[in-house]
C-alpha cells in the first residue's frame, strides 16, 4: 500500500520537473496510480496528499536550508529527485506537522529503502537524525537580514525585497504570514441553483460565512472539501477565490451584451460573466491553448453555460469586426498575489520571463481597448509593473470603480499604489487592490477602463 508521504514525494517531483501547479500534479499522479491503488481516490487520503504537497511547498526554502546543513559534502538539489522530496516531506512532518521525529524518520527511511535500497535509506536516516538535533532557530539567526527573514517566513529573498519596497517591513511580514494561511471561497452558480439552496446544502457539512458579494461564501471547518461534494460535481457552485469573483462582478455585463474574454481558460470568471448575463447575449472566450479550451468547453457544459464561444487565438492580436460592450482581460501574470494557492510559484521566479510577461500584458491592454467599450483589467499579482505601471500609458482611460451590489465596498476596498521606483500613477484611488493580510483572499489588482475616453 502506498502512503500519503510517498505519493506526495512523487507529486513534488512532477511539480519540479514539469513546471505545473501542485493541483495539476496531484491529479496526474493520483490518476496514474489509482488503478493499482484505488484507496488513493478516497477523499481523506487525497486530502492528506494535498496537505503534504502544499505545506511542504510553502516552506521549501527553510526545509532545504535544514537539509543542506545535514548533508555531508552535498546539497539536497544534488540528490535523486524522488529521494530529495522524500527527505523534504519527512522534514516537513518533523518540523511543522507535529509528528514525533522518530516516527517521521522511520516513515521516510522505510519508503527510501523500498524505492532505492539500503544505501539510500541510510542517507535518509542520517539526514533526519541530524536534523532532529539542529537548533534551526539559531542557524537562521546567523544569516544576513534578508535571508533571515526569507527563512523565518518561508519566502524567497526576491519576494522579501519586493514586499519591503511595496509595503514596508511590518506590513510585508504580515503579508508573508497571510500567504501561509488558507481560505476557501465558493461562488454560487445561479444558472443552476440559488444562493439560499447552496447555503443550506453547504452548512450541513461546513461552516459557511458571508462575504461582501451576496453569491460568494467563505467555507471552513469541513470534513470533506467543498470541491469533493456532489453539488460541486453537478455545477451548482464553483470554488473561486473572492478576489477573482469580485473582478468579474465589477465588470458586470448586462443580459444581451457582447463580451470578449481575452485570456479565458480555465473559464471560471467567464462562467461568472454568463451567470451575470443570465445566459443571454454572447461571450467570445479567447485562449492560446487548444487543450485548455477543450477543458473549458467541458466546464461550461457542467455549469449550464450556453452563450460562450471558445476561440483559439492570441489575446494580444485577436480581432473582432464588432466592438464588444465589455472586455475582460485577466492575462498571464507573475501570480505573486496567489502564493497561498500556488506556493510553487515562489520558487520559480525568472526575471527574463517576468519582463516578457509585463510586455505581453501591455500589448493585450492595447488590444482590449480596441475591442471593447468597457474593459476590466485584473491580475493576481502584487507587483507595481504588472498593474499600475502597465496602466500609466492609459491613465486617461481609467475610470473610478464603484462596485454594484457589494456590501460596504468603500469601507474595505484597498486603493492602488501611488508611486513606486520613481514611477507615479495618478489614478491610484480609482483602482482596487486586495491583499491577503488585509482582505483574507488572494492578492489582486482590479481596474476599469473606458475606450472612448
Backbone torsions as a table, in degrees:
resi	resn	phi	psi	omega
1	UNK	NA	136.8	178.0
2	UNK	-81.8	140.0	175.9
3	UNK	-91.5	160.8	177.1
4	UNK	-61.2	-36.2	-179.8
5	UNK	-63.7	-41.8	-178.6
6	UNK	-66.3	-43.9	179.3
7	UNK	-67.2	-39.4	178.6
8	UNK	-59.9	-41.0	178.1
9	UNK	-62.5	-40.1	177.2
10	UNK	-64.6	-39.3	178.1
11	UNK	-63.0	-43.1	-179.6
12	UNK	-62.6	-33.0	175.0
13	UNK	-63.0	-45.0	-179.9
14	UNK	-64.8	-40.7	177.8
15	UNK	-57.5	-43.2	179.9
16	UNK	-68.3	-49.3	-169.0
17	UNK	-80.2	-33.7	-175.1
18	UNK	-102.7	-0.2	178.2
19	UNK	50.7	50.8	176.4
20	UNK	-120.3	171.5	-178.3
21	UNK	-74.4	160.8	177.6
22	UNK	-60.5	-40.1	-179.8
23	UNK	-60.5	-46.0	178.6
24	UNK	-64.3	-40.8	-178.3
25	UNK	-66.2	-41.2	177.6
26	UNK	-61.1	-45.8	179.3
27	UNK	-59.2	-41.5	-178.1
28	UNK	-67.5	-48.7	-176.7
29	UNK	-69.5	-46.3	179.4
30	UNK	-63.0	-40.4	177.3
31	UNK	-59.7	-39.6	-179.5
32	UNK	-71.9	-38.8	-173.5
33	UNK	-89.6	-18.6	-170.4
34	UNK	-70.1	-20.6	177.8
35	UNK	-64.3	-41.4	178.2
36	UNK	-87.2	-21.5	-177.0
37	UNK	-132.3	74.3	-176.2
38	UNK	-61.2	-18.3	178.9
39	UNK	-62.2	-20.6	179.9
40	UNK	-67.8	-17.9	-179.4
41	UNK	-81.1	-13.2	177.0
42	UNK	-62.4	133.4	-173.6
43	UNK	-62.4	-29.9	179.0
44	UNK	-69.4	-41.7	178.9
45	UNK	-67.2	-45.9	-179.8
46	UNK	-63.6	-37.3	176.7
47	UNK	-63.3	-38.1	178.2
48	UNK	-66.4	-42.3	177.1
49	UNK	-60.6	-46.6	179.9
50	UNK	-57.8	-44.5	-178.9
51	UNK	-64.1	-45.2	178.9
52	UNK	-59.3	-45.1	-177.9
53	UNK	-64.6	-52.8	-175.2
54	UNK	-65.3	-43.5	-175.9
55	UNK	-72.8	-31.5	174.4
56	UNK	-68.4	-44.4	179.1
57	UNK	-61.6	-37.8	-179.0
58	UNK	-60.9	-30.4	-173.7
59	UNK	-113.5	22.6	-168.2
60	UNK	-58.3	-42.2	-176.7
61	UNK	-66.0	-40.2	-179.3
62	UNK	-70.6	-39.1	176.6
63	UNK	-62.6	-44.9	179.1
64	UNK	-66.3	-37.2	177.4
65	UNK	-58.5	-46.0	178.8
66	UNK	-66.2	-43.9	-180.0
67	UNK	-59.8	-41.7	-179.5
68	UNK	-65.6	-31.5	175.4
69	UNK	-65.4	-24.8	-173.5
70	UNK	-102.3	-4.2	180.0
71	UNK	-98.0	129.4	-179.9
72	UNK	-83.3	114.3	174.2
73	UNK	66.9	11.8	-179.9
74	UNK	-133.8	165.9	169.4
75	UNK	-117.9	154.1	-177.9
76	UNK	-60.5	-29.2	178.3
77	UNK	-66.6	-18.8	-179.4
78	UNK	-80.4	-14.1	-174.9
79	UNK	-81.1	163.1	171.9
80	UNK	-52.8	136.3	-174.9
81	UNK	-53.0	-44.4	180.0
82	UNK	-68.9	-39.8	-179.5
83	UNK	-63.2	-44.6	-179.4
84	UNK	-65.2	-33.4	179.7
85	UNK	-78.1	-26.0	170.7
86	UNK	-64.3	-41.9	177.1
87	UNK	-64.0	-43.5	179.6
88	UNK	-59.4	-46.0	179.8
89	UNK	-63.9	-40.7	178.6
90	UNK	-63.2	-42.7	178.6
91	UNK	-67.8	-36.3	175.1
92	UNK	-59.1	-47.0	179.7
93	UNK	-57.3	-46.8	-175.8
94	UNK	-66.1	-44.2	-172.8
95	UNK	-84.8	-38.5	-165.8
96	UNK	-125.5	-7.2	-174.5
97	UNK	-112.3	10.6	177.3
98	UNK	56.5	33.0	173.3
99	UNK	-93.8	132.6	179.9
100	UNK	-55.5	135.2	-177.4
101	UNK	-51.0	-38.5	-179.3
102	UNK	-64.6	-39.7	179.6
103	UNK	-70.2	-42.5	178.2
104	UNK	-62.3	-42.2	179.0
105	UNK	-64.6	-46.7	-178.8
106	UNK	-58.8	-44.0	-179.5
107	UNK	-62.6	-48.4	-178.9
108	UNK	-64.0	-40.0	-179.2
109	UNK	-66.1	-43.2	-179.8
110	UNK	-62.2	-42.4	179.7
111	UNK	-66.3	-42.5	179.2
112	UNK	-62.0	-40.5	179.5
113	UNK	-65.0	-42.5	179.6
114	UNK	-64.1	-40.4	-173.9
115	UNK	-88.0	-30.3	-172.1
116	UNK	-127.8	-20.0	-178.4
117	UNK	107.6	-177.6	-172.3
118	UNK	-65.0	-38.2	-175.8
119	UNK	-63.3	-45.6	178.6
120	UNK	-66.2	-38.6	178.7
121	UNK	-62.4	-38.2	178.2
122	UNK	-64.4	-40.6	178.1
123	UNK	-63.1	-46.9	-179.8
124	UNK	-61.3	-43.6	179.2
125	UNK	-59.3	-43.5	-179.2
126	UNK	-64.4	-44.2	-179.4
127	UNK	-63.7	-46.1	-177.2
128	UNK	-66.0	-39.6	-179.4
129	UNK	-69.6	-38.3	176.2
130	UNK	-66.3	-40.7	-179.0
131	UNK	-60.5	-35.7	179.7
132	UNK	-60.3	-29.8	-175.2
133	UNK	-94.6	-10.0	-178.0
134	UNK	-73.6	134.9	171.4
135	UNK	-87.2	89.0	-172.5
136	UNK	-62.4	-40.3	-179.4
137	UNK	-60.3	-42.7	179.5
138	UNK	-65.6	-40.8	-179.7
139	UNK	-65.0	-37.4	178.6
140	UNK	-68.6	-38.6	179.4
141	UNK	-62.3	-22.6	-179.8
142	UNK	-73.7	-17.6	-173.3
143	UNK	-79.3	159.8	176.9
144	UNK	-66.2	159.2	-166.2
145	UNK	-52.1	-47.4	-176.5
146	UNK	-66.1	-44.2	179.3
147	UNK	-65.1	-36.4	179.1
148	UNK	-61.3	-46.9	177.2
149	UNK	-62.0	-42.9	-179.5
150	UNK	-58.3	-43.4	-178.6
151	UNK	-74.7	-38.2	-179.7
152	UNK	-64.9	-38.9	-173.7
153	UNK	-111.4	9.4	169.4
154	UNK	60.9	49.3	175.4
155	UNK	-135.8	153.5	178.0
156	UNK	-68.6	158.9	-176.0
157	UNK	-64.1	-35.1	-180.0
158	UNK	-63.2	-33.8	-179.6
159	UNK	-72.6	-38.2	176.8
160	UNK	-60.0	-47.0	-179.3
161	UNK	-63.2	-43.4	-179.7
162	UNK	-61.3	-49.5	-174.8
163	UNK	-72.0	-30.1	174.3
164	UNK	-62.8	-39.5	178.4
165	UNK	-70.1	-38.0	-178.3
166	UNK	-72.5	-42.8	-166.3
167	UNK	-122.5	-17.4	-169.4
168	UNK	89.1	159.9	-172.6
169	UNK	-57.3	-50.4	-173.6
170	UNK	-62.8	-48.6	-179.7
171	UNK	-68.2	-35.3	179.2
172	UNK	-62.4	-40.8	178.6
173	UNK	-66.5	-39.0	175.4
174	UNK	-60.6	-40.4	178.6
175	UNK	-63.2	-44.9	-179.2
176	UNK	-64.4	-37.9	175.6
177	UNK	-64.0	-40.8	179.7
178	UNK	-66.2	-32.9	178.1
179	UNK	-64.4	-19.6	179.7
180	UNK	-86.6	-8.7	179.9
181	UNK	-93.3	167.6	178.3
182	UNK	-122.7	143.4	172.7
183	UNK	-141.5	130.0	-178.3
184	UNK	-112.5	127.9	178.1
185	UNK	-120.5	147.2	172.3
186	UNK	-125.2	147.0	174.7
187	UNK	-111.6	125.6	176.9
188	UNK	-64.8	135.4	173.8
189	UNK	-94.7	95.5	-174.4
190	UNK	-73.7	0.2	171.0
191	UNK	-76.2	-21.5	-176.4
192	UNK	-126.1	-12.7	-177.7
193	UNK	-151.1	-171.5	179.6
194	UNK	-127.5	160.4	179.0
195	UNK	-58.1	-44.9	-176.4
196	UNK	-64.5	-44.4	-176.1
197	UNK	-69.9	-37.5	178.1
198	UNK	-68.0	-40.6	177.0
199	UNK	-57.1	-48.9	-178.9
200	UNK	-62.6	-39.7	-179.5
201	UNK	-64.3	-45.4	-175.7
202	UNK	-72.2	-34.1	-175.1
203	UNK	-71.3	-9.0	173.3
204	UNK	-66.3	-31.3	-173.4
205	UNK	-130.3	-2.1	-178.0
206	UNK	-137.4	163.6	166.0
207	UNK	-87.1	125.7	-175.0
208	UNK	-114.2	129.0	-176.7
209	UNK	-125.0	142.1	177.9
210	UNK	-72.0	156.6	171.9
211	UNK	-127.7	175.2	177.3
212	UNK	-61.9	-18.7	175.5
213	UNK	-96.0	125.7	-173.1
214	UNK	-64.0	-22.5	-178.2
215	UNK	-107.2	15.2	175.4
216	UNK	-121.8	130.4	178.8
217	UNK	-119.1	151.6	165.1
218	UNK	-96.0	137.0	-180.0
219	UNK	-121.5	145.5	-177.4
220	UNK	-151.4	168.6	172.8
221	UNK	54.9	51.5	179.0
222	UNK	-101.2	158.3	168.8
223	UNK	-89.0	-39.3	179.3
224	UNK	-120.0	125.5	-175.8
225	UNK	-58.4	141.3	-179.8
226	UNK	-52.5	-28.0	179.0
227	UNK	-72.4	-13.5	-180.0
228	UNK	-101.2	2.7	-178.9
229	UNK	-86.3	157.9	-174.9
230	UNK	-59.5	-42.6	-175.9
231	UNK	-66.8	-26.2	173.8
232	UNK	-67.6	-44.1	178.2
233	UNK	-62.3	-32.1	-179.7
234	UNK	-84.0	-2.8	176.5
235	UNK	80.7	19.4	178.7
236	UNK	-73.4	-25.5	176.5
237	UNK	-153.5	164.8	176.0
238	UNK	-126.9	152.5	172.2
239	UNK	-83.1	117.1	-175.7
240	UNK	-150.0	128.3	-179.2
241	UNK	-61.1	146.5	-179.1
242	UNK	-55.9	-42.3	-177.2
243	UNK	-62.3	-41.9	178.2
244	UNK	-62.4	-43.7	179.6
245	UNK	-65.8	-36.8	179.0
246	UNK	-63.7	-38.9	-179.2
247	UNK	-59.3	-51.5	180.0
248	UNK	-65.3	-34.9	179.7
249	UNK	-64.0	-38.1	-179.3
250	UNK	-64.8	-35.4	176.8
251	UNK	-65.5	-41.7	173.3
252	UNK	42.5	65.7	175.0
253	UNK	-66.4	153.5	-179.8
254	UNK	-92.8	154.6	173.0
255	UNK	-54.3	134.1	-179.2
256	UNK	93.0	-8.6	-179.6
257	UNK	-69.0	159.2	169.0
258	UNK	-102.8	122.0	-174.7
259	UNK	-125.9	141.0	172.9
260	UNK	-117.9	129.3	174.7
261	UNK	-110.6	111.5	-167.8
262	UNK	-85.5	-10.5	175.2
263	UNK	-145.4	70.0	-158.0
264	UNK	-79.4	-44.1	-173.0
265	UNK	-64.3	142.4	10.9
266	UNK	-83.4	-2.6	169.5
267	UNK	98.8	9.4	-179.2
268	UNK	-64.7	-47.2	177.6
269	UNK	-68.5	-33.7	177.0
270	UNK	-59.3	-44.7	179.7
271	UNK	-66.0	-31.2	176.2
272	UNK	-67.2	-41.1	176.5
273	UNK	-60.2	-43.0	178.8
274	UNK	-61.2	-38.3	178.1
275	UNK	-64.8	-46.1	179.4
276	UNK	-63.5	-27.8	178.7
277	UNK	-88.1	1.6	178.8
278	UNK	58.0	33.6	179.6
279	UNK	59.8	30.6	177.9
280	UNK	-126.4	130.2	-176.1
281	UNK	117.1	-149.8	-177.2
282	UNK	-148.9	133.3	174.2
283	UNK	-121.5	121.6	175.0
284	UNK	-97.4	113.2	-175.5
285	UNK	-102.8	110.9	-174.7
286	UNK	-103.3	134.5	173.3
287	UNK	-152.8	152.8	-176.3
288	UNK	-94.4	10.5	179.3
289	UNK	-121.8	117.0	178.8
290	UNK	-64.4	-36.6	179.9
291	UNK	-64.5	-45.4	179.3
292	UNK	-64.6	-37.4	179.0
293	UNK	-65.5	-37.1	177.2
294	UNK	-63.2	-41.9	177.3
295	UNK	-66.1	-35.2	-179.7
296	UNK	-66.3	-41.2	178.2
297	UNK	-58.5	-42.8	178.5
298	UNK	-63.4	-39.1	179.6
299	UNK	-65.6	-41.0	178.9
300	UNK	-62.6	-39.7	177.5
301	UNK	-63.0	-43.4	-179.5
302	UNK	-60.9	-36.5	-175.4
303	UNK	-90.6	0.3	178.2
304	UNK	74.9	22.1	179.1
305	UNK	-83.0	128.2	-174.3
306	UNK	-118.8	-3.3	-171.1
307	UNK	-112.0	11.5	-177.6
308	UNK	-98.3	128.9	174.2
309	UNK	-110.6	111.9	-178.3
310	UNK	-83.0	127.4	-175.9
311	UNK	-127.5	127.6	175.2
312	UNK	-78.0	120.0	-177.4
313	UNK	-174.2	173.7	-179.9
314	UNK	-99.6	118.7	-177.5
315	UNK	-62.7	-18.5	-179.9
316	UNK	-82.7	-18.2	-176.8
317	UNK	-128.0	-3.5	-177.2
318	UNK	-55.4	136.8	-179.1
319	UNK	-124.2	139.8	175.3
320	UNK	-133.7	132.5	-175.5
321	UNK	-67.7	-27.5	179.1
322	UNK	-101.5	133.1	178.5
323	UNK	-74.4	130.2	-177.0
324	UNK	-79.0	155.1	173.2
325	UNK	-70.1	-39.1	-177.3
326	UNK	-140.0	147.7	172.8
327	UNK	-128.4	130.1	172.7
328	UNK	-103.0	123.9	177.4
329	UNK	-126.7	103.2	173.3
330	UNK	-120.9	82.7	-167.1
331	UNK	-79.6	172.0	170.7
332	UNK	-54.6	140.5	-178.3
333	UNK	-148.3	-177.4	-177.9
334	UNK	-74.3	-12.6	179.1
335	UNK	61.7	21.4	-177.0
336	UNK	-69.2	-11.8	176.1
337	UNK	-90.2	-11.8	-173.2
338	UNK	-114.9	33.2	-177.1
339	UNK	-66.1	-25.8	178.0
340	UNK	-67.1	-29.3	178.2
341	UNK	-94.3	-28.2	-177.7
342	UNK	-130.5	69.1	-175.4
343	UNK	-63.3	-23.6	179.7
344	UNK	-61.8	-24.9	-179.1
345	UNK	-61.4	-31.0	-178.6
346	UNK	-56.7	-34.2	-170.8
347	UNK	-100.0	9.2	-175.5
348	UNK	-117.3	7.6	-173.2
349	UNK	-59.9	130.4	180.0
350	UNK	-129.9	114.0	-174.3
351	UNK	-60.6	-39.8	179.9
352	UNK	-64.1	-43.1	178.9
353	UNK	-65.7	-38.8	179.1
354	UNK	-60.3	-46.4	-179.8
355	UNK	-62.3	-42.3	179.6
356	UNK	-68.2	-32.5	177.6
357	UNK	-65.9	-42.2	178.1
358	UNK	-61.2	-42.2	178.8
359	UNK	-63.4	-41.9	178.4
360	UNK	-62.9	-43.7	179.0
361	UNK	-56.7	-42.4	-177.9
362	UNK	-66.7	-39.5	176.4
363	UNK	-61.8	-40.1	-178.9
364	UNK	-68.8	-35.5	176.7
365	UNK	-63.2	-45.5	179.3
366	UNK	-58.0	-42.5	-179.0
367	UNK	-68.7	-39.5	179.9
368	UNK	-60.7	-38.6	179.5
369	UNK	-64.3	-33.3	176.7
370	UNK	-71.6	-29.5	-169.8
371	UNK	-88.4	-24.7	-173.0
372	UNK	-144.3	168.5	-179.9
373	UNK	-84.4	-45.1	177.4
374	UNK	-116.1	130.0	-176.8
375	UNK	-124.7	127.4	172.4
376	UNK	-103.2	119.9	177.1
377	UNK	-110.8	124.3	-179.1
378	UNK	-143.0	155.7	172.8
379	UNK	-143.7	157.8	171.2
380	UNK	-98.7	46.5	179.2
381	UNK	-120.5	150.9	176.1
382	UNK	-104.2	-1.6	-175.9
383	UNK	-72.8	154.5	176.6
384	UNK	-73.1	-42.9	-175.8
385	UNK	-55.8	-42.7	-175.2
386	UNK	-78.7	-13.2	-173.3
387	UNK	-118.5	-96.5	179.7
388	UNK	-57.0	-40.4	-179.4
389	UNK	-59.5	-37.6	178.4
390	UNK	-70.5	-22.6	-175.7
391	UNK	-96.7	-4.0	-179.0
392	UNK	-59.3	-32.8	178.4
393	UNK	-70.0	-21.3	-173.5
394	UNK	-121.1	24.9	-175.4
395	UNK	-56.4	-35.0	-178.0
396	UNK	-68.0	-14.7	180.0
397	UNK	-99.5	-7.5	-179.7
398	UNK	-75.7	128.6	178.5
399	UNK	-114.3	153.5	-177.3
400	UNK	-69.1	133.0	179.4
401	UNK	-81.4	124.0	173.0
402	UNK	-128.0	96.1	-170.9
403	UNK	-68.7	131.0	177.5
404	UNK	-81.8	133.1	174.7
405	UNK	57.8	38.2	174.9
406	UNK	-114.8	116.3	-173.9
407	UNK	-59.6	124.6	173.6
408	UNK	57.4	31.8	-171.5
409	UNK	-53.4	-48.8	-175.4
410	UNK	-67.7	-19.8	-177.9
411	UNK	-82.9	-21.3	-177.5
412	UNK	-124.0	-9.7	-177.8
413	UNK	-61.4	142.5	176.1
414	UNK	-100.4	131.7	179.6
415	UNK	-81.0	171.1	-180.0
416	UNK	-76.3	-174.6	-179.5
417	UNK	-96.8	128.1	-174.1
418	UNK	-74.8	-39.8	-175.9
419	UNK	-152.9	141.4	177.4
420	UNK	-155.7	130.0	176.7
421	UNK	58.4	33.2	179.9
422	UNK	84.4	-3.5	178.4
423	UNK	-100.6	137.9	-178.9
424	UNK	-112.4	149.1	176.8
425	UNK	-130.3	107.4	-173.0
426	UNK	-67.9	-29.5	-174.0
427	UNK	-92.7	27.6	-174.0
428	UNK	-61.2	-26.1	178.8
429	UNK	-81.5	-11.9	-175.8
430	UNK	-92.4	-10.3	-178.8
431	UNK	-108.4	172.6	-178.0
432	UNK	-122.7	134.7	170.2
433	UNK	-122.9	132.4	173.6
434	UNK	-113.1	140.8	-176.8
435	UNK	-124.4	138.9	178.6
436	UNK	-55.1	-39.3	-175.6
437	UNK	-81.5	-10.5	179.5
438	UNK	-105.8	-44.7	-171.7
439	UNK	-110.1	-1.4	177.7
440	UNK	56.1	44.0	175.1
441	UNK	-148.4	-175.5	177.0
442	UNK	-64.4	151.9	172.0
443	UNK	-70.4	129.3	-172.7
444	UNK	-145.1	146.5	172.9
445	UNK	-117.2	132.9	-177.4
446	UNK	-134.4	129.7	178.3
447	UNK	-140.9	153.5	-179.4
448	UNK	-123.7	131.1	-179.3
449	UNK	-123.2	150.2	175.7
450	UNK	-119.1	120.4	-173.3
451	UNK	-68.7	-21.5	-174.7
452	UNK	-83.5	-8.6	-176.2
453	UNK	-85.0	NA	NA
